[in-house]
Amino acid sequence: MQKFIAEDSFWELFPNSAIGIVVARGMKPAADIPSEDAAAIASLLVEANVRH
């Protein structure tokens, strides 16, 4: 992806928005992640979303 474009209508609906983009390389497929690690990651994501 070279470019990210947010149309004016987006900003009209969400004027106080902030957009962040993450590029990740070298990610493992979910099937290659041990279940304990996947559970820990899921827990961290839930916690991060609750705080914000």
Biopython code that builds the backbone (N, CA, C, O; Angstrom):
import numpy as np
from Bio.PDB.StructureBuilder import StructureBuilder

atoms = [
    (1, "MET", "N", (0.860, -1.171, 0.000)),
    (1, "MET", "CA", (0.000, 0.000, 0.000)),
    (1, "MET", "C", (0.902, 1.228, 0.000)),
    (1, "MET", "O", (1.757, 1.378, 0.873)),
    (2, "GLN", "N", (0.716, 2.064, -0.938)),
    (2, "GLN", "CA", (1.510, 3.276, -1.068)),
    (2, "GLN", "C", (0.830, 4.491, -0.451)),
    (2, "GLN", "O", (1.497, 5.429, -0.015)),
    (3, "LYS", "N", (-0.500, 4.471, -0.416)),
    (3, "LYS", "CA", (-1.217, 5.675, -0.029)),
    (3, "LYS", "C", (-2.489, 5.316, 0.744)),
    (3, "LYS", "O", (-3.164, 4.339, 0.417)),
    (4, "PHE", "N", (-2.806, 6.099, 1.755)),
    (4, "PHE", "CA", (-4.045, 5.951, 2.512)),
    (4, "PHE", "C", (-4.812, 7.253, 2.364)),
    (4, "PHE", "O", (-4.275, 8.327, 2.633)),
    (5, "ILE", "N", (-6.051, 7.166, 1.941)),
    (5, "ILE", "CA", (-6.857, 8.372, 1.727)),
    (5, "ILE", "C", (-8.135, 8.272, 2.553)),
    (5, "ILE", "O", (-8.870, 7.291, 2.445)),
    (6, "ALA", "N", (-8.399, 9.278, 3.371)),
    (6, "ALA", "CA", (-9.661, 9.384, 4.103)),
    (6, "ALA", "C", (-10.478, 10.489, 3.432)),
    (6, "ALA", "O", (-10.043, 11.637, 3.348)),
    (7, "GLU", "N", (-11.660, 10.121, 2.960)),
    (7, "GLU", "CA", (-12.512, 11.094, 2.276)),
    (7, "GLU", "C", (-13.049, 12.124, 3.257)),
    (7, "GLU", "O", (-13.110, 11.879, 4.462)),
    (8, "ASP", "N", (-13.429, 13.256, 2.737)),
    (8, "ASP", "CA", (-13.969, 14.341, 3.565)),
    (8, "ASP", "C", (-15.162, 13.885, 4.398)),
    (8, "ASP", "O", (-15.342, 14.344, 5.526)),
    (9, "SER", "N", (-15.980, 12.983, 3.850)),
    (9, "SER", "CA", (-17.160, 12.512, 4.582)),
    (9, "SER", "C", (-16.764, 11.794, 5.875)),
    (9, "SER", "O", (-17.506, 11.837, 6.855)),
    (10, "PHE", "N", (-15.614, 11.141, 5.886)),
    (10, "PHE", "CA", (-15.131, 10.497, 7.113)),
    (10, "PHE", "C", (-14.913, 11.542, 8.198)),
    (10, "PHE", "O", (-15.356, 11.372, 9.334)),
    (11, "TRP", "N", (-14.226, 12.627, 7.840)),
    (11, "TRP", "CA", (-13.911, 13.675, 8.815)),
    (11, "TRP", "C", (-15.158, 14.412, 9.273)),
    (11, "TRP", "O", (-15.203, 14.920, 10.393)),
    (12, "GLU", "N", (-16.172, 14.474, 8.413)),
    (12, "GLU", "CA", (-17.442, 15.082, 8.823)),
    (12, "GLU", "C", (-18.116, 14.231, 9.892)),
    (12, "GLU", "O", (-18.701, 14.763, 10.835)),
    (13, "LEU", "N", (-18.034, 12.911, 9.746)),
    (13, "LEU", "CA", (-18.637, 12.006, 10.728)),
    (13, "LEU", "C", (-17.810, 11.885, 12.006)),
    (13, "LEU", "O", (-18.361, 11.761, 13.100)),
    (14, "PHE", "N", (-16.492, 11.922, 11.861)),
    (14, "PHE", "CA", (-15.582, 11.715, 12.996)),
    (14, "PHE", "C", (-14.519, 12.816, 13.031)),
    (14, "PHE", "O", (-13.350, 12.554, 12.751)),
    (15, "PRO", "N", (-14.917, 14.044, 13.372)),
    (15, "PRO", "CA", (-13.981, 15.171, 13.283)),
    (15, "PRO", "C", (-12.786, 15.097, 14.240)),
    (15, "PRO", "O", (-11.761, 15.728, 13.980)),
    (16, "ASN", "N", (-12.892, 14.355, 15.320)),
    (16, "ASN", "CA", (-11.797, 14.276, 16.288)),
    (16, "ASN", "C", (-10.973, 13.003, 16.143)),
    (16, "ASN", "O", (-10.222, 12.635, 17.046)),
    (17, "SER", "N", (-11.114, 12.341, 15.017)),
    (17, "SER", "CA", (-10.412, 11.080, 14.799)),
    (17, "SER", "C", (-8.915, 11.263, 14.627)),
    (17, "SER", "O", (-8.432, 12.312, 14.202)),
    (18, "ALA", "N", (-8.211, 10.215, 14.969)),
    (18, "ALA", "CA", (-6.781, 10.109, 14.688)),
    (18, "ALA", "C", (-6.589, 8.754, 14.015)),
    (18, "ALA", "O", (-7.124, 7.746, 14.479)),
    (19, "ILE", "N", (-5.844, 8.728, 12.945)),
    (19, "ILE", "CA", (-5.639, 7.497, 12.203)),
    (19, "ILE", "C", (-4.189, 7.061, 12.356)),
    (19, "ILE", "O", (-3.260, 7.850, 12.183)),
    (20, "GLY", "N", (-4.023, 5.801, 12.682)),
    (20, "GLY", "CA", (-2.693, 5.217, 12.768)),
    (20, "GLY", "C", (-2.620, 4.023, 11.837)),
    (20, "GLY", "O", (-3.592, 3.283, 11.688)),
    (21, "ILE", "N", (-1.494, 3.841, 11.227)),
    (21, "ILE", "CA", (-1.304, 2.715, 10.316)),
    (21, "ILE", "C", (-0.074, 1.944, 10.774)),
    (21, "ILE", "O", (0.974, 2.524, 11.055)),
    (22, "VAL", "N", (-0.222, 0.638, 10.842)),
    (22, "VAL", "CA", (0.872, -0.233, 11.248)),
    (22, "VAL", "C", (1.225, -1.140, 10.076)),
    (22, "VAL", "O", (0.346, -1.748, 9.464)),
    (23, "VAL", "N", (2.497, -1.226, 9.773)),
    (23, "VAL", "CA", (2.980, -2.149, 8.755)),
    (23, "VAL", "C", (3.799, -3.216, 9.477)),
    (23, "VAL", "O", (4.765, -2.900, 10.172)),
    (24, "ALA", "N", (3.411, -4.468, 9.311)),
    (24, "ALA", "CA", (4.114, -5.563, 9.987)),
    (24, "ALA", "C", (4.643, -6.533, 8.938)),
    (24, "ALA", "O", (3.929, -6.929, 8.017)),
    (25, "ARG", "N", (5.884, -6.900, 9.095)),
    (25, "ARG", "CA", (6.506, -7.865, 8.181)),
    (25, "ARG", "C", (7.007, -9.051, 8.994)),
    (25, "ARG", "O", (7.333, -8.911, 10.172)),
    (26, "GLY", "N", (7.066, -10.184, 8.379)),
    (26, "GLY", "CA", (7.591, -11.373, 9.051)),
    (26, "GLY", "C", (6.652, -11.969, 10.074)),
    (26, "GLY", "O", (7.099, -12.659, 10.991)),
    (27, "MET", "N", (5.376, -11.723, 9.943)),
    (27, "MET", "CA", (4.395, -12.262, 10.890)),
    (27, "MET", "C", (4.230, -13.767, 10.661)),
    (27, "MET", "O", (4.303, -14.246, 9.529)),
    (28, "LYS", "N", (4.010, -14.493, 11.740)),
    (28, "LYS", "CA", (3.751, -15.929, 11.651)),
    (28, "LYS", "C", (2.250, -16.155, 11.442)),
    (28, "LYS", "O", (1.437, -15.369, 11.928)),
    (29, "PRO", "N", (1.879, -17.209, 10.731)),
    (29, "PRO", "CA", (0.462, -17.568, 10.635)),
    (29, "PRO", "C", (-0.070, -17.943, 12.021)),
    (29, "PRO", "O", (0.679, -18.449, 12.857)),
    (30, "ALA", "N", (-1.338, -17.701, 12.263)),
    (30, "ALA", "CA", (-1.938, -17.997, 13.567)),
    (30, "ALA", "C", (-1.739, -19.468, 13.947)),
    (30, "ALA", "O", (-1.568, -19.784, 15.125)),
    (31, "ALA", "N", (-1.759, -20.351, 12.977)),
    (31, "ALA", "CA", (-1.591, -21.786, 13.260)),
    (31, "ALA", "C", (-0.207, -22.110, 13.820)),
    (31, "ALA", "O", (-0.021, -23.158, 14.438)),
    (32, "ASP", "N", (0.772, -21.214, 13.606)),
    (32, "ASP", "CA", (2.134, -21.441, 14.094)),
    (32, "ASP", "C", (2.388, -20.858, 15.488)),
    (32, "ASP", "O", (3.492, -20.993, 16.016)),
    (33, "ILE", "N", (1.396, -20.220, 16.082)),
    (33, "ILE", "CA", (1.544, -19.597, 17.401)),
    (33, "ILE", "C", (1.030, -20.571, 18.463)),
    (33, "ILE", "O", (-0.102, -21.043, 18.362)),
    (34, "PRO", "N", (1.835, -20.878, 19.471)),
    (34, "PRO", "CA", (1.353, -21.762, 20.549)),
    (34, "PRO", "C", (0.100, -21.188, 21.198)),
    (34, "PRO", "O", (-0.026, -19.971, 21.337)),
    (35, "SER", "N", (-0.820, -22.049, 21.591)),
    (35, "SER", "CA", (-2.102, -21.593, 22.140)),
    (35, "SER", "C", (-1.927, -20.713, 23.377)),
    (35, "SER", "O", (-2.709, -19.787, 23.592)),
    (36, "GLU", "N", (-0.900, -21.000, 24.199)),
    (36, "GLU", "CA", (-0.667, -20.169, 25.394)),
    (36, "GLU", "C", (-0.288, -18.738, 24.983)),
    (36, "GLU", "O", (-0.746, -17.768, 25.588)),
    (37, "ASP", "N", (0.549, -18.624, 23.955)),
    (37, "ASP", "CA", (0.949, -17.303, 23.479)),
    (37, "ASP", "C", (-0.238, -16.571, 22.865)),
    (37, "ASP", "O", (-0.407, -15.371, 23.083)),
    (38, "ALA", "N", (-1.063, -17.288, 22.097)),
    (38, "ALA", "CA", (-2.239, -16.675, 21.484)),
    (38, "ALA", "C", (-3.191, -16.162, 22.557)),
    (38, "ALA", "O", (-3.766, -15.083, 22.410)),
    (39, "ALA", "N", (-3.360, -16.920, 23.628)),
    (39, "ALA", "CA", (-4.234, -16.491, 24.725)),
    (39, "ALA", "C", (-3.673, -15.255, 25.413)),
    (39, "ALA", "O", (-4.426, -14.345, 25.760)),
    (40, "ALA", "N", (-2.361, -15.211, 25.614)),
    (40, "ALA", "CA", (-1.729, -14.049, 26.244)),
    (40, "ALA", "C", (-1.886, -12.806, 25.372)),
    (40, "ALA", "O", (-2.163, -11.716, 25.874)),
    (41, "ILE", "N", (-1.709, -12.976, 24.076)),
    (41, "ILE", "CA", (-1.867, -11.853, 23.145)),
    (41, "ILE", "C", (-3.308, -11.363, 23.154)),
    (41, "ILE", "O", (-3.552, -10.157, 23.192)),
    (42, "ALA", "N", (-4.264, -12.285, 23.120)),
    (42, "ALA", "CA", (-5.680, -11.905, 23.148)),
    (42, "ALA", "C", (-6.011, -11.141, 24.420)),
    (42, "ALA", "O", (-6.761, -10.166, 24.383)),
    (43, "SER", "N", (-5.461, -11.575, 25.533)),
    (43, "SER", "CA", (-5.695, -10.891, 26.811)),
    (43, "SER", "C", (-5.139, -9.467, 26.788)),
    (43, "SER", "O", (-5.788, -8.535, 27.264)),
    (44, "LEU", "N", (-3.947, -9.304, 26.236)),
    (44, "LEU", "CA", (-3.351, -7.969, 26.130)),
    (44, "LEU", "C", (-4.179, -7.055, 25.244)),
    (44, "LEU", "O", (-4.336, -5.872, 25.547)),
    (45, "LEU", "N", (-4.707, -7.589, 24.159)),
    (45, "LEU", "CA", (-5.542, -6.772, 23.263)),
    (45, "LEU", "C", (-6.840, -6.345, 23.948)),
    (45, "LEU", "O", (-7.271, -5.200, 23.808)),
    (46, "VAL", "N", (-7.458, -7.261, 24.683)),
    (46, "VAL", "CA", (-8.685, -6.918, 25.418)),
    (46, "VAL", "C", (-8.386, -5.819, 26.431)),
    (46, "VAL", "O", (-9.121, -4.836, 26.525)),
    (47, "GLU", "N", (-7.307, -5.989, 27.184)),
    (47, "GLU", "CA", (-6.928, -4.995, 28.195)),
    (47, "GLU", "C", (-6.643, -3.630, 27.564)),
    (47, "GLU", "O", (-7.054, -2.600, 28.100)),
    (48, "ALA", "N", (-5.950, -3.621, 26.442)),
    (48, "ALA", "CA", (-5.636, -2.351, 25.767)),
    (48, "ALA", "C", (-6.902, -1.653, 25.310)),
    (48, "ALA", "O", (-6.985, -0.428, 25.385)),
    (49, "ASN", "N", (-7.883, -2.395, 24.842)),
    (49, "ASN", "CA", (-9.116, -1.789, 24.360)),
    (49, "ASN", "C", (-10.018, -1.325, 25.497)),
    (49, "ASN", "O", (-10.797, -0.388, 25.318)),
    (50, "VAL", "N", (-9.929, -1.954, 26.648)),
    (50, "VAL", "CA", (-10.733, -1.543, 27.806)),
    (50, "VAL", "C", (-10.217, -0.219, 28.363)),
    (50, "VAL", "O", (-11.005, 0.635, 28.767)),
    (51, "ARG", "N", (-8.904, -0.049, 28.384)),
    (51, "ARG", "CA", (-8.310, 1.173, 28.949)),
    (51, "ARG", "C", (-8.562, 2.387, 28.093)),
    (51, "ARG", "O", (-8.564, 3.504, 28.610)),
    (52, "HIS", "N", (-8.776, 2.214, 26.803)),
    (52, "HIS", "CA", (-8.927, 3.355, 25.926)),
    (52, "HIS", "C", (-10.358, 3.433, 25.532)),
    (52, "HIS", "O", (-10.743, 4.329, 24.781)),
]
sb = StructureBuilder()
sb.init_structure("model")
sb.init_model(0)
sb.init_chain("A")
sb.init_seg("    ")
for serial, (resi, resn, name, xyz) in enumerate(atoms, 1):
    if name == "N":
        sb.init_residue(resn, " ", resi, " ")
    sb.init_atom(name, np.array(xyz, "f"), 0.0, 1.0, " ", f" {name:<3s}", serial, name[0])
structure = sb.get_structure()
